[in-house]
Amino acid sequence: MPRGWEAVLAAASSPSWSQRIRAGRELASFAGVPEAAEALVALLLDAGDTAVTRQTAEALARVGTVAAVRLIALAVAEADDHQADWLQTGVHDALTRPDGVLDVAAVCGQLARGPEEAVRRGAAEVSAWADDTRR
């Protein structure tokens, strides 16, 4: 685990939205670590501030690994319409940045063949967002 891991995990549940955003960005690279994954899904579904949802989704989409996109898909499957809008905005922000082309749709294709129904459902939605962004 990286140095200061406990502090970053604590920041994920901070009452401060800016601390939660920082935690989402810092934890995104560790989406495959169970403790980080749990915190990241909570940040993606943050009830306190839509900026946390948006920034965490963007950070995970920029990482673009199967583990990272899986967490977005899980959150999409659980999100209400309002949260889903902000998840979509975060993914869109990542996909339209000029400093890198991500193939989130290809990762979603892998996830769509996985065993978890919620992940398959969420991955289909994220894939559609990625397709819309490419048009």
N, C-alpha and C positions, 0 to 999 in steps of 0.2 A: 504494500500500500504506500502511496506517496506520503511524503512528510506533510503533516498538518491535516491528515485525512479526517480525523475526528472533528476538527474545527469546520471543515467544509460540510460535513454531514450535519453538524449542528446548525450551520447557516441555512441549510435547506429547510429547516423548520422555524427559522427566525420570524418574529413579527414584522421585521423590516423587509419590504418588497425588494429593495435594492440588494440586500444580502441574499435573498432567495434567488434573484436573477444571477448573481455572482456564483452561487452554488451550482445552479443549473449549467452554467457555462463551464465551470471547473470539473464537474462530475461527468459531463457528456462523453469524454474520452474513456470513461470507465463504465460504460453502459453494460458491459458483460459481467461486472462484479455485482453479486446479489445485493449488497448493502447500497451501492450506488443506484442500481436499477430501481429498487424500491423508492428511494428518495426522488429519483427522476420522474417516475410515474406520478408521484404526489405533486411534484412541481408542474408537470404537464397539465394536471387537473386542478391547479391552484384555484381555490375559491375566493381568495383575497384580492388578487390583482391579475388582470389579463396580460399585463406586460410580462409577468413571470411565465405564463403559459406560452406566449409568443416567443420570448427569448430562449426558453428551454427547447422548444420545438426547433427553432432555427439552429441552435447549437448541435442538437442531435442529428438533424438533417445534414449539417455540414460535416459531421464525423462520417456519416453515411455507411457505417458498418451494419451488418445484419442485426447485431445486438442493439445498436442505436435506433435503427428504423423500426425494429420490433417493438420498442417501448413507445414510439409514436403511434404505431398501429394499435397497441393495447389501449392507449389513452383515447384514441379515436373511437374505439369500440365502446368505451365507457362514457364518453363525453356527451353533454347535452349540446343542443344546437349552438348555443353561444360559445361554449368552450371549443367546439369543433371549428367554428369560424376563426378563432384565434390560433388554433393548431394549424389550420390551413394557411393562415397568414405567415406564421413562422416558417413553415416548410417553403412557401413561396419566396419569402425573403432569402432563404438559403440558396434556392435554386436560381435566383435571378442575380446573384452577386457576380460581378465581373471577374473575380479572382479564382474562379474554379467552376468546372462543370461537373455536376454530380449525377450519378445514374441511380437515383432513388427508385425509379420505376423498375429497374432490373432487380434491385434488392427486394422490392415488394413482390416481384414475380417469384422469387425464392420463398418468401414468407407465405405466399398464397398456396403453396404446396405443403405447408407444414401441418402438424397435428392439432394445433390449437385453433378452434373455430373463431374465437374473438380476434386473434391475430390475423387470420385469413380475411375476415370481414374488414378489419381496420386497414390491412395492407391494400385491399382492393380500392378503398376510398383514397388512401394516400397516393396510390398509383394513378388514379384519375386526376388528382391534383397535379401530379408531376406532368402528366400528359397535357393538361390545360396550360401549364406554364411553358411548355415547349412550343406551343402554337403561336 
